[in-house]
Amino acid sequence: MILPKIPFLSTPDKPLTSTTQEHLPIADITNDVVIYKDGGAALVMESTSLNFGLLSEKEQAAVIAAYAAMINSLTFSIQIVVLTQRKDVSSYLSFLDEEAKKLTQPILAKLMQGYKSFIMESVKKKNVLGKRFFVVLYLSPLELGVGKSVAALAKREGPLPFTKSYVIKKAKITLYPRRDHLIRQAGRLGIKFKQLGTADLIALYHSVYNPEHPAVKKEPEVTLEHEQPKQ
């Protein structure tokens, strides 16, 4: 008895060649701007933290009022991202060992050994986590111009509906004033915002999927007429 060939079973296995980047909405990261495949763009700022629990009641009330004022002053949308990662304390323990060798007083050496034991016991009981805080300012493709958006989306001649230089210039014109406004408002909270550059953005997005250090490529910088190029 001859069984008929089943197309699905007779097809030889093919290796998967798709990369993670093909499944991400990001088209490119250049000139400190994240460019999305739909034509949108974004700036990412990292924020310092504030130990709210150590503040007095009056200070906590002032921080809450300042935060509410900042949120109410926004006329645009923002995204707040909290990145939690497990911390590796092995380098810190090695640092403690090196410092312990420099101690000549027995009491200080005993205190150092007790502190190291406390750190090791804390790590055994629970994971040591580090948190990083980010604010993302997003530029919608519709903000690039309705007429231009409709025409570009209808043609779809390339991977991006707009040229990169156009998206970058539009993103800087639109998002830089929003960035400056947030920096001023956050200063009232005692919090500092720092915009991530191209290398930092690549490292941030890459670390989410791969802990290895990525290779950073050199990109031509797109600047505004009144903006000085970086040295």
Buried (B, 14 or more C-beta within 10 A) or exposed (E): EEEEEEEEEEEEEEEEEEEEEEEEEEBBBBBBBBBBEBBBBBBBBBBEEBEEEEBEEEEEEBBEEBBEEBEEEEEBEEEEEEEEEEEEBEEEEEEBEEEBEEBEEEEEBEEBBEEBEEBEEEBEEEEEEEEEBBBBBBBBBEBBBEEBBEEBEEEEEEEBBBEBEBBBBBBBEBBBEBBEBBBEBBEBBEBEBEBBBBEBBBBBBBBEEEEEEEEBEEEEEBEEEEEEEEE
